[in-house]
Amino acid sequence: MGDEWTAIAKVYDPLKAGSIDGTDDRPHDRGVQRAMLAKYKPRKAQLDGDPDCTLFVSRLNPDTDERSLLKAFQKYGDIVTVTVVRDIVTGFSKCYGFVEFKKEKSAIRARQDAHEDVVDERVLFVDWEFSRSLPGWVPRRLGGGFGGQKESGQLRFGGRDRPFKKPINLHHKGSYQPRDVRGYADNEDRHRHRDRYDEGRRDKDRYQSRDRDKDRERDSRDKERERDTYRDRDRDRDKDRERDTYRDRDRDRDKDRDRDRDKDRDRYRDRDRVKEWIKNEKDEDREKDERRKDRGGRY
């Protein structure tokens, strides 16, 4: 790696993508082994568009469709196609898709600004479409890709979501130069991409006008308001759950108190009934004694 080491992979290597600093020399899980042996070709539906103008959008809501993505990305420029990848059997969304812009500068701006936007209550992940633009690319379903969840045990590094960490053996200055660009196989493609990247940076600087600042401030305010709405909704739900818990506890306590009171009342009523019965028995015995005495005195 040496001086050419970067946090973002320029050429996809499944073996390096499987390590946190890109220095592994042997695969540590079966997914890396499958990716090293895989031969991947992009889908036919992806071959018609321009890879330099196409963005990969993931972590979608299962209910998000092409219309929702079009509404979220059309503010960055003219869009050619919007695709949500679906299961060929069930037709359900696989929670990722592709957005192709008419101009490359629109795609660059959308990649920078649309990343972590909220669409249908989901935070989006936006990056380039690597199947045709990153040499050696192998998708996640074949053991490659970038990112991944910790629970799966198959993390992949070198992408935007989880870049490479600086190796311990790199001590000299200037070795850590993270670049937010895609890699190419030869120097000509690399220089062409660098010029295009610089042009995109200049276009972005031109966008820093008063109107653009207002638009971004409004978008940021809308994002904050939407996040606050979700946070308030969760807080209200917690309050309702806590209130229901207290109400149920009070209701149970009232039931126990009423039950104890009913038991005491029944016990006192039974005691009074027994006393009354004993009194009546004594009265009857007294009357019998008196009648017996009267009969004895008469005879």
C-alpha positions in Angstrom: 0.0 0.0 0.0 2.7 2.5 1.0 2.3 6.1 -0.2 -0.7 5.2 -2.4 -2.8 4.1 0.6 -6.2 5.8 0.8 -9.3 5.4 3.0 -11.5 4.8 -0.1 -10.7 1.9 -2.3 -9.7 2.8 -5.9 -9.8 -0.8 -7.1 -12.0 -3.4 -5.5 -10.1 -6.3 -3.9 -12.4 -8.7 -1.9 -9.4 -9.7 0.3 -8.5 -6.2 1.3 -12.2 -5.2 1.7 -12.5 -7.9 4.3 -10.0 -6.2 6.7 -10.3 -2.9 8.6 -7.0 -1.5 7.2 -6.8 -3.4 3.9 -3.7 -5.4 4.9 -5.1 -9.0 5.1 -3.2 -11.6 3.2 -5.7 -14.5 3.7 -9.6 -14.5 3.8 -11.1 -14.6 7.2 -14.6 -15.6 6.3 -16.3 -17.7 3.6 -17.9 -14.6 2.0 -14.4 -13.3 1.1 -13.5 -16.7 -0.4 -16.7 -16.6 -2.5 -16.0 -13.1 -3.7 -12.5 -13.9 -4.7 -13.7 -16.8 -6.9 -16.8 -14.9 -8.2 -17.1 -13.7 -11.8 -19.6 -10.8 -11.8 -21.2 -9.1 -14.7 -23.6 -6.1 -14.4 -27.3 -6.7 -15.1 -28.5 -5.9 -18.6 -30.8 -3.2 -17.2 -27.8 -1.3 -15.9 -25.7 -1.4 -19.1 -27.8 1.2 -21.0 -27.2 4.1 -18.6 -24.1 6.2 -18.0 -22.1 4.9 -15.0 -20.6 8.3 -14.3 -24.1 9.8 -13.9 -25.7 6.9 -11.9 -26.1 6.8 -8.1 -26.7 3.8 -5.9 -29.4 4.5 -3.3 -29.9 2.0 -0.4 -31.6 1.5 3.0 -35.0 2.4 1.5 -38.3 1.9 3.1 -40.0 -1.3 1.7 -42.9 1.0 0.7 -40.7 3.5 -1.2 -41.3 3.4 -4.9 -39.9 5.2 -8.0 -42.2 8.1 -7.5 -40.9 8.8 -4.0 -37.2 8.6 -5.2 -37.9 10.9 -8.1 -39.5 13.5 -5.8 -36.5 13.3 -3.5 -33.8 13.6 -6.2 -35.3 15.8 -8.9 -34.2 19.0 -7.1 -30.5 18.2 -7.9 -31.0 18.1 -11.7 -32.7 16.4 -14.6 -33.2 12.7 -14.1 -33.1 10.1 -16.9 -34.3 7.0 -15.0 -35.2 5.9 -11.5 -35.2 2.2 -10.6 -36.2 0.4 -7.4 -34.8 -3.2 -7.5 -37.5 -5.8 -6.7 -37.7 -9.5 -6.1 -38.4 -11.3 -9.4 -40.8 -13.7 -7.7 -42.6 -11.8 -5.0 -42.3 -8.3 -6.5 -41.3 -6.9 -3.1 -38.7 -4.1 -2.9 -35.1 -5.2 -2.0 -34.7 -1.7 -0.4 -32.2 -0.4 -2.9 -32.3 1.2 -6.3 -30.5 3.4 -8.9 -31.0 7.0 -10.0 -29.4 8.2 -13.3 -29.0 11.9 -13.9 -28.7 13.6 -17.2 -25.5 15.5 -16.2 -22.6 14.3 -14.2 -22.4 17.4 -12.1 -26.0 16.8 -11.0 -25.0 13.3 -9.8 -21.9 14.7 -8.0 -24.1 17.2 -6.2 -26.8 14.7 -5.3 -24.2 12.3 -3.9 -22.8 15.0 -1.6 -26.2 16.5 -0.5 -28.7 13.6 -0.6 -26.6 11.3 1.5 -28.4 10.7 4.9 -31.6 12.4 3.7 -34.8 11.1 5.2 -37.4 9.5 2.8 -40.4 7.7 4.0 -39.0 7.6 7.6 -35.7 6.0 6.5 -32.2 7.6 6.3 -30.8 7.0 2.8 -27.3 5.9 1.9 -26.1 7.4 -1.4 -23.0 6.5 -3.4 -21.8 5.8 -6.9 -22.9 2.8 -8.8 -19.8 0.6 -8.6 -20.8 -2.3 -10.8 -19.3 -0.6 -13.9 -17.1 2.2 -12.5 -15.0 0.4 -9.9 -12.6 -2.2 -11.3 -12.9 -5.7 -9.8 -16.3 -4.9 -8.2 -18.2 -7.8 -6.6 -21.6 -7.2 -5.0 -22.7 -8.1 -1.5 -24.8 -11.1 -2.6 -21.6 -12.7 -3.9 -19.6 -12.0 -0.7 -18.2 -8.6 -1.7 -19.6 -5.1 -1.4 -19.0 -2.4 1.2 -20.4 -1.9 4.6 -22.3 -4.7 6.2 -23.7 -5.2 9.7 -21.8 -6.2 12.8 -24.3 -9.0 13.6 -23.5 -10.7 10.3 -19.8 -11.0 11.1 -19.0 -10.1 7.4 -18.0 -6.4 7.5 -16.5 -4.9 4.3 -14.3 -1.8 4.4 -13.0 0.7 1.9 -16.3 2.4 1.0 -18.1 5.5 2.0 -20.0 4.0 4.9 -17.0 2.2 6.4 -13.6 3.4 5.0 -10.3 1.8 5.7 -8.5 2.6 8.9 -4.9 3.8 8.8 -2.5 0.8 9.2 -0.2 0.8 12.2 3.0 0.5 10.1 2.4 3.8 8.3 4.3 6.3 10.3 5.5 8.9 7.8 3.6 12.0 7.2 1.4 12.5 4.2 0.5 8.8 4.0 -3.1 9.3 5.0 -4.8 11.1 2.2 -8.5 10.1 2.1 -10.0 11.0 -1.2 -13.7 10.8 -1.9 -13.2 9.5 -5.5 -13.6 6.3 -7.4 -10.6 4.3 -8.6 -9.8 3.3 -12.1 -7.5 0.7 -13.7 -5.0 3.0 -15.5 -3.5 6.4 -15.0 -5.4 7.9 -17.9 -8.8 7.1 -16.3 -7.5 8.2 -12.9 -6.4 11.6 -14.3 -9.7 11.9 -16.2 -11.6 11.3 -13.1 -9.5 13.8 -11.1 -10.2 16.5 -13.7 -13.9 15.7 -13.6 -13.8 15.7 -9.8 -12.1 19.1 -9.8 -14.7 20.4 -12.2 -17.4 19.2 -9.9 -15.8 21.0 -7.1 -15.7 24.2 -9.1 -19.4 23.7 -10.0 -20.2 23.3 -6.3 -18.4 26.5 -5.5 -20.5 28.3 -8.0 -23.6 26.9 -6.3 -22.6 28.7 -3.1 -24.7 31.7 -3.9 -27.3 33.4 -1.7 -30.2 31.5 -3.2 -28.4 28.2 -2.9 -27.5 28.9 0.7 -31.2 29.7 1.4 -32.3 26.4 -0.3 -29.8 24.4 1.7 -30.7 26.1 4.9 -34.4 25.4 4.3 -33.5 21.7 3.5 -31.5 21.5 6.7 -34.3 23.0 8.6 -36.8 20.6 7.1 -34.5 17.7 8.0 -34.2 18.9 11.6 -37.9 19.4 11.8 -38.6 15.9 10.5 -36.1 14.4 12.9 -37.7 16.4 15.8 -41.0 15.1 14.7 -39.8 11.5 14.9 -38.1 12.1 18.2 -41.3 13.8 19.6 -43.4 10.9 18.4 -41.1 8.4 20.1 -41.1 10.5 23.3 -44.9 10.7 23.2 -45.2 7.0 22.7 -42.9 6.4 25.7 -45.0 8.7 27.8 -48.2 7.0 26.7 -46.7 3.6 27.5 -45.6 4.9 30.9 -49.0 6.4 31.6 -50.7 3.2 30.6 -48.4 1.3 33.0 -49.2 3.6 35.9 -52.9 3.5 35.1 -52.9 -0.3 35.0 -51.0 -0.4 38.3 -53.5 2.0 39.9 -56.4 0.0 38.5 -55.0 -3.2 39.9 -54.4 -1.6 43.2 -58.0 -0.3 43.3 -59.2 -3.8 42.5 -57.2 -5.3 45.3 -58.5 -2.6 47.7 -62.1 -3.2 46.6 -61.7 -7.0 47.0 -60.3 -6.6 50.5 -63.1 -4.3 51.4 -65.7 -6.7 50.1 -64.1 -9.5 52.1 -64.2 -7.5 55.3 -67.8 -6.5 54.7 -68.7 -10.1 54.1 -66.8 -11.2 57.2 -68.6 -8.6 59.3 -72.0 -9.5 57.8 -71.4 -13.1 58.6 -70.4 -12.3 62.1 -73.5 -10.1 62.7 -75.6 -12.9 61.3 -74.1 -15.4 63.7 -74.7 -13.1 66.6 -78.3 -12.5 65.6 -78.8 -16.3 65.3 -77.3 -16.9 68.7 -79.5 -14.2 70.2 -82.6 -15.7 68.6 -81.7 -19.1 69.9 -81.3 -17.7 73.4 -84.6 -15.9 73.2 -86.3 -19.1 72.1 -84.8 -21.1 75.0 -85.9 -18.4 77.4 -89.5 -18.5 76.1 -89.5 -22.3 76.3 -88.3 -22.1 80.0 -91.0 -19.6 80.8 -93.7 -21.7 79.2 -92.4 -24.7 81.1 -92.5 -22.9 84.4 -96.1 -21.7 83.7 -97.2 -25.3 83.0 -95.5 -26.5 86.2 -97.2 -23.9 88.4 -100.6 -24.6 86.9 -100.5 -28.3 87.8 
